[in-house]
C-alpha cells in the first residue's frame, strides 16, 4: 500500500509563507500526475494545484499567482510553496495523484492568522 506523508504546515500570519512537502513510500511519484488538495473544517476537500509527469502545472483560481507546485524526483517528493497566505487558506493540506487514486495521508495543518 502506498503511504503518503505530508509535512511543513504550521501557524503563520497573513502575508507569510510556508513550504509543504509530500513524501511517498511504495510508489514512484514521478510516473504520476500529482496534486495538492485542502480541506477546511465543515467543507469539502478541494483541488488546489497539479503537476503532470512531464512537469506541466495548473492551479485553482484561489491560489494562482501565490502557490507553486514542484517535483523533486531524486527525493520522490512533491512540494508546494505557498506565498502571500490568507486566512482563507487555513485548512488541512493533502497530496495525492491527480485522480485521487491513493489512500489519503494524515495531511498537514496550515493555519493563517489575520
Secondary structure, DSSP 8 states (H G I E B T S, - for coil): --EEEEE--EEEETT--EEEEEEEESS-GGGS-EEEEEE-TTS--EEEEEE-TTS-EEE-TTTTTTEEEEEETTTTEEEEEE-S--GGG-EEEEEEETT--S-----EEEEEE-
